[in-house]
Amino acid sequence: MSNRLVSGTAAPRLSVNKTYKLYIGGAFPRSESGRVYEVADSKGAFLANAAHASRKDVRDAVVAARKGFAGWSGATAYNRGQVLYRVAEMLEGRREQFVAEVMAQEGLPIKRATALVEQTIDRWVWYAGWTDKIATVLGASNPVAGPYFSFTVPEPSGVIGILAPQESSLLGLVSVLAPVIATGNTAVLVSSRARPLSAMTLAEVLATSDLPAGVVNILTGSPVELAPWLASHADVNGLDLTGAPEILQPELERAAASTVKRVLHAPGTEPDWTQRPELRRLRTFIEHKTVWHPVGV
């Protein structure tokens, strides 16, 4: 019989600390580098360990995103909307966990954290509702002088690299990710380095939802280390610099230009994510295809 049971006193319990892995291709692999780093709360107390992604992990995530692109972009807009609505349902089911994480990471009181999580879920639903409206709003029927029909239709650009906001652990994250996949693109997202827990909890939600593998891939680690590889990767079609370190932005823009990427430039200071979202994030990573069709004989 152990001493603890004989004495009748309980020894202090050691908590089981979580080590978050990456989210690539619908699975949760360890980083190729084998590195992890500690994540602390707003007061400096330990929360969890997170994987420290490497260049090889970026390449693997891009391969997974490219593999998932054909199926996701080829799905009907209605089907994509239904999948995203399902994700919103699951976000609602884990609302309390997200509130706790936002409180810990951002140092917010429960009322404020709850409001941000609820707004996050509402924003995901808002973008889900746009999936079957994008073609109507951003497409066109073009008047032409001749026996033709001419239509312009929006199409997804491909694989989009996203540097998530560094301060807003959840609402900002969803505000940059949801419009990318709502328009039929796939994503490789580098989360906030200091506040990655909400991103990885979101990854757990996505992995158990109807979202196909490879549509969203989430890396944790250093944006300074990972961003240049995303910007220069020839199989990445677009780059969102919202959370890019200011010192790196010129270098990232040059690298993106060398591979002819669409770029959403960093706003300078982190936006107020509680404000009404703009259509700009839906427009940036789509391309317009114009189709001509003869009429009559």
C-alpha positions, 0 to 999 in steps of 0.5 A: 500500500502506498504511503499516500493511502496509509497516511490518509493524505492526498499528494499534490496532483500533477496536471497533464499538460497538452502538447499541440501538434500541427494540422496538415491534411486533416491529420495532426502530425508532429513538427518535422523539426521535433521542436516545441515551445511553451505558450503562456497566458496573459500573466506569464503562466504556462498553458501548453506546449505548441509545435514549432513548425519548420520549412518542411512542414510548410512544404507539406502543408502546401502539398496537402492544400493543393491536393484538397483544392480540386475537390473543394473548389469543384464542390457546389457553392451550396455544398460549401455553405452547408459544410461551413454551417456545420463547422459553426454548429461545432464551434457553438458546441465548444463555446465554453472552451473557446471562452476559457482560451480567449480569457487566458490568452488575451487577459479578458474578463469572462463577459468580454471573452464570451462576446468575442466568441459569440461574434466569432461564431456569427462571423463564421455563419456570415461568411458561410452565407456568402458561398452561394451569393458570391457569383451573383454579387461579384459576377456579371452578365456583360452587354455585347454588340453581337450575337453572343452571351457574355458572362463573367464568373468569379473563381477561386485562385488556389492555395492561399497562405495566411499570416494570422493576426498576432493579437486577436487569438480567435475573432481575427483568426476566423476573420482572415480564414473564413473568407478564403475558404468560403470562396473555394480556396484552400489555406495554409495558415500560420497562427499567432505565435504567442496565442495559438491555442484557439487556432489549434482548438479550431483545427480540432473542430475542423478535423471532426467536421465535414470539411475535407482534408487539406482545405485548411492547414494550420501551422504554429511557430515563428511567423518570422521563420515561416512567412518567407517560405510561404511567400516564395513557394511557387505553388502558393497562389495568394498571400494574406499579410495581415499578421506579418511582422512589419520588418519582414513585409517588404521582403515578403511582398518582393518574394510574392511578386516574384511568383506572381501571387495575389497579395492582401497587404498588412493594414499597418496596425491590427484592425478592430475585428469587432467591426463589420467585415468588408467584401474586400476579403472575399474579392482579393483571392478570386479570379474572374473568368469571362465566357462567350457563347454564341446565340442563334444560327 
